[in-house]
Amino acid sequence: MCLEELLALPATVNVVTAARALGIGRDKAYGLLRGGVFPVRTLQLGDTVRVPTAGLWKVLGVEAPAGPGV
């Protein structure tokens, strides 16, 4: 995933998208989740797991874009 794609992500993404950003496969990502060692904080919402994009950016060393007026 290129920087432009990373910066265009919504506030949270699914595990598969987060895995793609991290350069790991789907099965590896879910294995890390099951083991409690996924490299980014996750949000468990019922049966759904979401990954905050800001956490992905931090792990990947990507600066959050400056908002309007900043």
N, CA, C and O atoms as CSV, one atom per row, in Angstrom:
chain,resi,resn,atom,element,x,y,z
A,1,MET,N,N,0.852,-1.167,0.000
A,1,MET,CA,C,0.000,0.000,0.000
A,1,MET,C,C,0.904,1.237,0.000
A,1,MET,O,O,1.835,1.335,0.799
A,2,CYS,N,N,0.626,2.155,-0.880
A,2,CYS,CA,C,1.458,3.354,-0.970
A,2,CYS,C,C,1.000,4.402,0.054
A,2,CYS,O,O,-0.075,4.285,0.642
A,3,LEU,N,N,1.829,5.417,0.253
A,3,LEU,CA,C,1.543,6.467,1.228
A,3,LEU,C,C,0.216,7.154,0.929
A,3,LEU,O,O,-0.563,7.429,1.842
A,4,GLU,N,N,-0.038,7.425,-0.320
A,4,GLU,CA,C,-1.295,8.082,-0.703
A,4,GLU,C,C,-2.500,7.245,-0.281
A,4,GLU,O,O,-3.488,7.787,0.217
A,5,GLU,N,N,-2.425,5.928,-0.478
A,5,GLU,CA,C,-3.515,5.033,-0.065
A,5,GLU,C,C,-3.664,5.031,1.454
A,5,GLU,O,O,-4.781,5.069,1.969
A,6,LEU,N,N,-2.545,4.985,2.168
A,6,LEU,CA,C,-2.587,5.007,3.638
A,6,LEU,C,C,-3.277,6.258,4.154
A,6,LEU,O,O,-4.115,6.188,5.053
A,7,LEU,N,N,-2.924,7.398,3.584
A,7,LEU,CA,C,-3.483,8.665,4.042
A,7,LEU,C,C,-4.954,8.820,3.673
A,7,LEU,O,O,-5.657,9.628,4.280
A,8,ALA,N,N,-5.428,8.066,2.694
A,8,ALA,CA,C,-6.821,8.149,2.260
A,8,ALA,C,C,-7.741,7.194,3.015
A,8,ALA,O,O,-8.950,7.196,2.784
A,9,LEU,N,N,-7.190,6.376,3.917
A,9,LEU,CA,C,-8.016,5.410,4.645
A,9,LEU,C,C,-8.995,6.122,5.573
A,9,LEU,O,O,-8.700,7.209,6.069
A,10,PRO,N,N,-10.165,5.512,5.812
A,10,PRO,CA,C,-11.108,6.079,6.773
A,10,PRO,C,C,-10.576,5.935,8.203
A,10,PRO,O,O,-9.505,5.364,8.408
A,11,ALA,N,N,-11.300,6.439,9.169
A,11,ALA,CA,C,-10.856,6.453,10.567
A,11,ALA,C,C,-10.542,5.058,11.109
A,11,ALA,O,O,-9.610,4.899,11.897
A,12,THR,N,N,-11.299,4.064,10.703
A,12,THR,CA,C,-11.000,2.681,11.079
A,12,THR,C,C,-11.097,1.813,9.834
A,12,THR,O,O,-11.806,2.138,8.881
A,13,VAL,N,N,-10.372,0.706,9.862
A,13,VAL,CA,C,-10.390,-0.234,8.741
A,13,VAL,C,C,-10.569,-1.646,9.267
A,13,VAL,O,O,-10.404,-1.897,10.461
A,14,ASN,N,N,-10.904,-2.563,8.382
A,14,ASN,CA,C,-11.019,-3.957,8.798
A,14,ASN,C,C,-9.626,-4.587,8.899
A,14,ASN,O,O,-8.624,-3.990,8.504
A,15,VAL,N,N,-9.592,-5.781,9.426
A,15,VAL,CA,C,-8.316,-6.465,9.664
A,15,VAL,C,C,-7.584,-6.750,8.354
A,15,VAL,O,O,-6.358,-6.658,8.308
A,16,VAL,N,N,-8.301,-7.089,7.303
A,16,VAL,CA,C,-7.670,-7.408,6.023
A,16,VAL,C,C,-6.977,-6.168,5.450
A,16,VAL,O,O,-5.866,-6.266,4.928
A,17,THR,N,N,-7.621,-5.015,5.544
A,17,THR,CA,C,-7.015,-3.775,5.056
A,17,THR,C,C,-5.804,-3.407,5.908
A,17,THR,O,O,-4.775,-2.988,5.378
A,18,ALA,N,N,-5.923,-3.561,7.224
A,18,ALA,CA,C,-4.795,-3.283,8.107
A,18,ALA,C,C,-3.627,-4.212,7.788
A,18,ALA,O,O,-2.475,-3.781,7.767
A,19,ALA,N,N,-3.922,-5.472,7.543
A,19,ALA,CA,C,-2.871,-6.439,7.199
A,19,ALA,C,C,-2.170,-6.017,5.914
A,19,ALA,O,O,-0.944,-6.082,5.818
A,20,ARG,N,N,-2.941,-5.590,4.941
A,20,ARG,CA,C,-2.355,-5.135,3.674
A,20,ARG,C,C,-1.423,-3.953,3.912
A,20,ARG,O,O,-0.330,-3.897,3.348
A,21,ALA,N,N,-1.853,-3.013,4.745
A,21,ALA,CA,C,-1.018,-1.847,5.058
A,21,ALA,C,C,0.268,-2.272,5.757
A,21,ALA,O,O,1.325,-1.683,5.529
A,22,LEU,N,N,0.182,-3.290,6.606
A,22,LEU,CA,C,1.342,-3.772,7.353
A,22,LEU,C,C,2.224,-4.717,6.538
A,22,LEU,O,O,3.327,-5.064,6.960
A,23,GLY,N,N,1.737,-5.126,5.381
A,23,GLY,CA,C,2.517,-6.026,4.538
A,23,GLY,C,C,2.494,-7.466,4.998
A,23,GLY,O,O,3.432,-8.225,4.753
A,24,ILE,N,N,1.393,-7.845,5.678
A,24,ILE,CA,C,1.248,-9.238,6.107
A,24,ILE,C,C,-0.029,-9.802,5.505
A,24,ILE,O,O,-0.899,-9.055,5.059
A,25,GLY,N,N,-0.132,-11.101,5.497
A,25,GLY,CA,C,-1.311,-11.754,4.935
A,25,GLY,C,C,-2.468,-11.799,5.908
A,25,GLY,O,O,-2.311,-11.568,7.107
A,26,ARG,N,N,-3.635,-12.102,5.364
A,26,ARG,CA,C,-4.862,-12.190,6.144
A,26,ARG,C,C,-4.742,-13.226,7.263
A,26,ARG,O,O,-5.069,-12.942,8.415
A,27,ASP,N,N,-4.277,-14.417,6.922
A,27,ASP,CA,C,-4.172,-15.484,7.920
A,27,ASP,C,C,-3.199,-15.114,9.033
A,27,ASP,O,O,-3.466,-15.385,10.203
A,28,LYS,N,N,-2.084,-14.503,8.682
A,28,LYS,CA,C,-1.107,-14.064,9.679
A,28,LYS,C,C,-1.733,-13.015,10.597
A,28,LYS,O,O,-1.548,-13.060,11.813
A,29,ALA,N,N,-2.474,-12.074,10.015
A,29,ALA,CA,C,-3.111,-11.019,10.804
A,29,ALA,C,C,-4.087,-11.611,11.814
A,29,ALA,O,O,-4.070,-11.241,12.988
A,30,TYR,N,N,-4.933,-12.523,11.361
A,30,TYR,CA,C,-5.894,-13.128,12.287
A,30,TYR,C,C,-5.190,-13.997,13.332
A,30,TYR,O,O,-5.654,-14.092,14.468
A,31,GLY,N,N,-4.091,-14.623,12.963
A,31,GLY,CA,C,-3.305,-15.386,13.943
A,31,GLY,C,C,-2.730,-14.474,15.017
A,31,GLY,O,O,-2.748,-14.818,16.199
A,32,LEU,N,N,-2.222,-13.319,14.618
A,32,LEU,CA,C,-1.699,-12.345,15.580
A,32,LEU,C,C,-2.812,-11.827,16.491
A,32,LEU,O,O,-2.601,-11.628,17.687
A,33,LEU,N,N,-3.987,-11.614,15.921
A,33,LEU,CA,C,-5.135,-11.179,16.729
A,33,LEU,C,C,-5.490,-12.231,17.769
A,33,LEU,O,O,-5.667,-11.913,18.946
A,34,ARG,N,N,-5.594,-13.485,17.334
A,34,ARG,CA,C,-5.920,-14.577,18.259
A,34,ARG,C,C,-4.875,-14.697,19.360
A,34,ARG,O,O,-5.207,-15.006,20.505
A,35,GLY,N,N,-3.623,-14.456,19.017
A,35,GLY,CA,C,-2.545,-14.545,19.994
A,35,GLY,C,C,-2.401,-13.304,20.863
A,35,GLY,O,O,-1.583,-13.275,21.782
A,36,GLY,N,N,-3.196,-12.280,20.572
A,36,GLY,CA,C,-3.142,-11.048,21.355
A,36,GLY,C,C,-1.915,-10.201,21.091
A,36,GLY,O,O,-1.534,-9.384,21.928
A,37,VAL,N,N,-1.286,-10.386,19.925
A,37,VAL,CA,C,-0.052,-9.651,19.629
A,37,VAL,C,C,-0.131,-8.866,18.313
A,37,VAL,O,O,0.894,-8.590,17.690
A,38,PHE,N,N,-1.345,-8.509,17.896
A,38,PHE,CA,C,-1.474,-7.691,16.692
A,38,PHE,C,C,-0.767,-6.371,16.970
A,38,PHE,O,O,-0.946,-5.808,18.049
A,39,PRO,N,N,0.033,-5.855,16.033
A,39,PRO,CA,C,0.881,-4.692,16.322
A,39,PRO,C,C,0.156,-3.358,16.480
A,39,PRO,O,O,0.783,-2.347,16.796
A,40,VAL,N,N,-1.146,-3.349,16.267
A,40,VAL,CA,C,-1.931,-2.121,16.396
A,40,VAL,C,C,-3.120,-2.418,17.312
A,40,VAL,O,O,-3.694,-3.506,17.266
A,41,ARG,N,N,-3.479,-1.441,18.142
A,41,ARG,CA,C,-4.657,-1.590,18.996
A,41,ARG,C,C,-5.865,-1.844,18.111
A,41,ARG,O,O,-6.005,-1.228,17.054
A,42,THR,N,N,-6.737,-2.749,18.537
A,42,THR,CA,C,-7.933,-3.059,17.773
A,42,THR,C,C,-9.171,-2.762,18.603
A,42,THR,O,O,-9.108,-2.675,19.830
A,43,LEU,N,N,-10.281,-2.609,17.926
A,43,LEU,CA,C,-11.562,-2.359,18.576
A,43,LEU,C,C,-12.483,-3.528,18.276
A,43,LEU,O,O,-12.776,-3.810,17.114
A,44,GLN,N,N,-12.938,-4.206,19.317
A,44,GLN,CA,C,-13.863,-5.320,19.153
A,44,GLN,C,C,-15.274,-4.753,19.247
A,44,GLN,O,O,-15.676,-4.255,20.298
A,45,LEU,N,N,-16.016,-4.826,18.167
A,45,LEU,CA,C,-17.379,-4.306,18.111
A,45,LEU,C,C,-18.307,-5.468,17.786
A,45,LEU,O,O,-18.631,-5.710,16.623
A,46,GLY,N,N,-18.729,-6.180,18.818
A,46,GLY,CA,C,-19.521,-7.394,18.605
A,46,GLY,C,C,-18.648,-8.441,17.944
A,46,GLY,O,O,-17.601,-8.813,18.473
A,47,ASP,N,N,-19.080,-8.916,16.789
A,47,ASP,CA,C,-18.304,-9.909,16.033
A,47,ASP,C,C,-17.303,-9.266,15.088
A,47,ASP,O,O,-16.564,-9.964,14.393
A,48,THR,N,N,-17.275,-7.947,15.059
A,48,THR,CA,C,-16.429,-7.220,14.123
A,48,THR,C,C,-15.200,-6.655,14.823
A,48,THR,O,O,-15.288,-6.155,15.945
A,49,VAL,N,N,-14.065,-6.738,14.158
A,49,VAL,CA,C,-12.837,-6.130,14.670
A,49,VAL,C,C,-12.463,-5.001,13.731
A,49,VAL,O,O,-12.385,-5.190,12.517
A,50,ARG,N,N,-12.231,-3.825,14.299
A,50,ARG,CA,C,-11.804,-2.662,13.509
A,50,ARG,C,C,-10.443,-2.218,14.007
A,50,ARG,O,O,-10.109,-2.401,15.178
A,51,VAL,N,N,-9.663,-1.638,13.117
A,51,VAL,CA,C,-8.326,-1.161,13.443
A,51,VAL,C,C,-8.293,0.347,13.197
A,51,VAL,O,O,-8.531,0.795,12.075
A,52,PRO,N,N,-7.998,1.140,14.245
A,52,PRO,CA,C,-7.911,2.592,14.046
A,52,PRO,C,C,-6.763,2.946,13.095
A,52,PRO,O,O,-5.630,2.502,13.279
A,53,THR,N,N,-7.071,3.738,12.094
A,53,THR,CA,C,-6.081,4.124,11.099
A,53,THR,C,C,-4.925,4.898,11.725
A,53,THR,O,O,-3.777,4.730,11.312
A,54,ALA,N,N,-5.207,5.737,12.706
A,54,ALA,CA,C,-4.138,6.503,13.371
A,54,ALA,C,C,-3.103,5.561,13.986
A,54,ALA,O,O,-1.909,5.859,13.973
A,55,GLY,N,N,-3.553,4.435,14.521
A,55,GLY,CA,C,-2.635,3.442,15.075
A,55,GLY,C,C,-1.770,2.809,13.999
A,55,GLY,O,O,-0.584,2.560,14.211
A,56,LEU,N,N,-2.368,2.550,12.847
A,56,LEU,CA,C,-1.595,2.018,11.715
A,56,LEU,C,C,-0.518,3.011,11.305
A,56,LEU,O,O,0.642,2.646,11.114
A,57,TRP,N,N,-0.924,4.285,11.171
A,57,TRP,CA,C,0.047,5.309,10.786
A,57,TRP,C,C,1.204,5.354,11.772
A,57,TRP,O,O,2.364,5.452,11.370
A,58,LYS,N,N,0.890,5.283,13.066
A,58,LYS,CA,C,1.943,5.363,14.093
A,58,LYS,C,C,2.918,4.189,13.956
A,58,LYS,O,O,4.132,4.387,13.959
A,59,VAL,N,N,2.393,2.984,13.837
A,59,VAL,CA,C,3.236,1.789,13.711
A,59,VAL,C,C,4.107,1.863,12.460
A,59,VAL,O,O,5.252,1.411,12.459
A,60,LEU,N,N,3.551,2.436,11.400
A,60,LEU,CA,C,4.274,2.521,10.133
A,60,LEU,C,C,5.146,3.771,10.021
A,60,LEU,O,O,5.857,3.945,9.032
A,61,GLY,N,N,5.093,4.637,11.026
A,61,GLY,CA,C,5.913,5.845,11.009
A,61,GLY,C,C,5.413,6.885,10.033
A,61,GLY,O,O,6.200,7.666,9.499
A,62,VAL,N,N,4.112,6.904,9.794
A,62,VAL,CA,C,3.501,7.858,8.868
A,62,VAL,C,C,2.934,9.021,9.672
A,62,VAL,O,O,2.222,8.816,10.655
A,63,GLU,N,N,3.251,10.236,9.250
A,63,GLU,CA,C,2.735,11.434,9.904
A,63,GLU,C,C,1.303,11.666,9.463
A,63,GLU,O,O,0.997,11.592,8.273
A,64,ALA,N,N,0.427,11.945,10.413
A,64,ALA,CA,C,-0.955,12.278,10.075
A,64,ALA,C,C,-0.954,13.593,9.304
A,64,ALA,O,O,-0.216,14.516,9.648
A,65,PRO,N,N,-1.767,13.679,8.274
A,65,PRO,CA,C,-1.802,14.919,7.511
A,65,PRO,C,C,-2.360,16.062,8.349
A,65,PRO,O,O,-3.245,15.851,9.177
A,66,ALA,N,N,-1.849,17.264,8.138
A,66,ALA,CA,C,-2.338,18.430,8.837
A,66,ALA,C,C,-3.738,18.764,8.324
A,66,ALA,O,O,-3.992,18.762,7.120
A,67,GLY,N,N,-4.629,19.047,9.257
A,67,GLY,CA,C,-5.996,19.390,8.881
A,67,GLY,C,C,-6.092,20.842,8.461
A,67,GLY,O,O,-5.107,21.577,8.539
A,68,PRO,N,N,-7.261,21.264,8.020
A,68,PRO,CA,C,-7.458,22.655,7.631
A,68,PRO,C,C,-7.177,23.599,8.806
A,68,PRO,O,O,-7.603,23.343,9.932
A,69,GLY,N,N,-6.478,24.657,8.539
A,69,GLY,CA,C,-6.196,25.645,9.583
A,69,GLY,C,C,-5.087,25.263,10.534
A,69,GLY,O,O,-4.873,25.937,11.542
A,70,VAL,N,N,-4.380,24.193,10.229
A,70,VAL,CA,C,-3.283,23.761,11.127
A,70,VAL,C,C,-1.961,24.162,10.566
A,70,VAL,O,O,-0.925,23.891,11.172
